[in-house]
Amino acid sequence: MQLFKQEVVAVIGPQSTAVARFIAHMATATQVPILSFAVTDRSFSEHQYPYFFRIAHSDAMQMQAIASLIGMYKWKEVVIIYIDDASGRGGVAALSDALQPLEVHVVKKVAIHPDCNKTVIGTILNDLFGMQTTVFVVHMPQNQSLLFFSEVKYHGMMTNGYVWIASDLMLGTLSLDTLEASILSTLQGIVGIRGYYARESPQLQTFISEWNNQPSLENSAGEMLIYGLYAYDATRMLAYAVDSYMKEGFNITFENSIFSSIDKDSSSDLAQLKVFDGGPLLINYIMYTQFYGTSGYIKLNPNGDLIRTSFEVVNIVEGKLNTVGYWTNATQLSVSP
């Protein structure tokens, strides 16, 4: 709320679904565009959020990719295990919808509390152990996923006959180089998807070179994670859009919100909001902006989502994350990006 009391032209962020929902409503009220690089909940593609733009993939695309993988192997029953928060619930709903056309039956949906412990996870796994279904999709952030899979191995369910598919919610932020060998061993055999970017693209190589030449940075750029690249590209997109807006001779001006006329003393938070007059024009410049960024081709569709979404299908074997295929919303599953 405090942010929108200032003269703000645009916002990059936030990172969580719960915060993003509030921010998106505030953005509409103040005509301030929001460019998110981390919120994947598909509900933000709806027209009720005209000032929300996503420089990241959506759960709708991610779950279509997982559904395609399940369909390719002709698995007909799955169990979905997910984090019990807004992001997790949105993801499991998207996956359920994606599986319906394939006639894949979701046998059970298991919600895991964000503060769960080993004892709770063990109880859940004991219930799952007796089921005939052996294909499991796990949609949880990295910390909870690592705890969960350590218990999966402890309970003897990471053996032949079981299939564990991890979503980008875990794999998109996972750097195997930072994990201890004991943790890596619990991930052996997991398959899944994560956001794809061309590691040899000239745009990315230029970025890495510039990053490594910064004297203020102690560490050189190691493995690039997709969400960091989304953040960089979101910043560039906004810079291009604002630059175009300014070059057309438009001014940056603000006015008080309509609530200020009701609250004569401007004592309420709503009365102190600042409305960006140029917001309706700036969102058009954001929509028109297109370029090749570090994460790939950056252009938005009418819903404010990336027009092209790419994932890589990966498998963790002997402590290494191997790419075994690709999925895009244009080509579906393939052996090349």
Buried (B, 14 or more C-beta within 10 A) or exposed (E): EEEBBEEBBBBBBBEBBEEBBEBBBBBBBBBBBBBBBBBBBBBBBEEEBBBBBBBBBBBBBBBBBBBBBBBEEEBBBBBBBBBBBBBBBBBBBBBBBBBEEBEBEBBBBBBBEEEBEEEEBEEBBEEBEEEEBBBBBBBBBBEBBBBBBBBBBBBEBBEEEBBBBBBBBBBBBBEEEEBEEEBBBBBBBBBBBBBBBBEEBEBBEEBBEEBEEEEEEEEEBEEBBBBBBBBBBBBBBBEBBBEBBEEEEBEEEBEEBEBBEEBEEBEEBBBBBBBBBBBEBBBEBBBEBEEBBBBBEBBBEEBBBBBBBBBBBBBBBEBEBEEEBBBBBEEEBEEEB
